Amino acid sequence: MANDSTCTDSTERIALVDKGIKTVKEGLDYLQKTGEPAFSATKHIYYQQLGALYSQKEVYDSCIYFSKMSQSPKDKQSNDYFVRMFHAYYKLGDLENAVHYADEYFRHN
């Protein structure tokens, strides 16, 4: 859904992003309520998707929050993560953290 939203006009894009956020949050709520055993193993995927969707919606504080939630100490951080975090911090005017994530991106490439 996040990828589909980049190919449409701004009105449709906003509606798709909002629908994506709602869908992902409903999925998280359902898995938590039912006690799905795989939830702890898959929740980072839901948080990663929320981080990407909030980035597209330009709600950068939520983007940062969910992007950080998507990472576990044993996961390898992806290039998308570094770019998303750089962009969010840059847009919020936090250049120190923006430079940090830009540096991390270039260090891993």
C-alpha positions in Angstrom: 0.0 0.0 0.0 2.9 2.4 0.8 4.4 1.8 -2.6 1.1 2.3 -4.4 0.6 5.7 -2.8 3.7 7.1 -4.6 2.1 6.6 -8.0 -1.1 8.6 -7.6 -2.1 12.2 -7.3 -1.9 13.9 -3.9 -5.6 13.5 -3.0 -5.6 9.8 -3.8 -2.1 9.4 -2.2 -3.3 10.9 1.1 -6.4 8.6 1.2 -4.2 5.6 0.4 -1.7 6.4 3.1 -4.5 7.0 5.7 -6.1 3.7 4.7 -2.7 1.9 4.9 -2.1 3.3 8.4 -5.5 2.3 9.5 -5.1 -1.2 8.1 -1.7 -1.8 9.6 -2.9 -0.6 13.0 -5.9 -2.8 12.8 -3.7 -5.8 12.1 -1.5 -4.9 15.1 -4.5 -4.6 17.3 -5.9 -7.9 16.1 -2.7 -9.8 16.7 -2.2 -8.3 20.1 -5.7 -9.1 21.2 -5.8 -12.6 20.0 -2.4 -13.3 21.5 -1.0 -14.6 18.2 2.3 -16.4 19.1 4.0 -15.1 16.0 3.2 -11.5 16.9 6.5 -10.9 18.7 8.4 -12.3 15.7 6.5 -10.2 13.1 5.7 -6.9 14.9 8.8 -5.2 13.5 7.3 -5.6 10.0 4.2 -3.8 11.0 6.2 -1.0 12.7 8.4 -0.7 9.6 5.3 -0.3 7.4 3.9 2.4 9.8 7.3 4.2 9.7 7.2 4.3 5.9 3.5 5.4 5.8 4.0 8.2 8.3 7.0 9.3 6.3 4.9 9.6 3.2 2.2 11.4 5.2 5.0 13.8 6.4 4.3 13.1 10.0 7.9 12.8 10.9 7.7 12.4 14.7 5.5 9.3 14.2 7.8 8.1 11.3 10.8 8.2 13.7 8.9 6.5 16.5 7.7 3.6 14.4 10.9 3.3 12.5 12.8 2.9 15.8 10.3 0.5 17.0 10.8 -1.6 13.9 14.5 -2.2 14.8 15.7 -4.9 17.2 19.3 -5.1 18.3 19.9 -8.3 16.3 18.3 -7.0 13.1 20.5 -5.5 10.4 19.3 -2.0 9.7 18.3 -1.5 6.1 19.2 1.3 3.7 15.5 2.3 3.6 15.6 2.8 7.4 18.7 5.0 7.2 17.2 7.1 4.4 13.8 7.4 6.1 15.4 8.5 9.4 17.7 11.0 7.7 14.8 12.5 5.8 12.5 12.7 9.0 15.2 14.3 11.1 16.2 16.7 8.3 12.5 17.8 7.9 12.2 18.3 11.7 15.4 20.4 11.6 17.4 18.1 13.8 20.6 18.2 11.7 22.8 16.4 14.2 20.6 13.2 13.9 20.1 13.8 10.2 23.9 13.8 9.6 24.2 10.7 11.9 21.8 8.7 9.7 23.4 10.0 6.5 26.7 8.8 7.8 25.3 5.4 8.7 23.8 5.1 5.2 27.1 5.8 3.5 29.0 3.6 6.0 26.9 0.6 5.0 27.1 1.2 1.3 
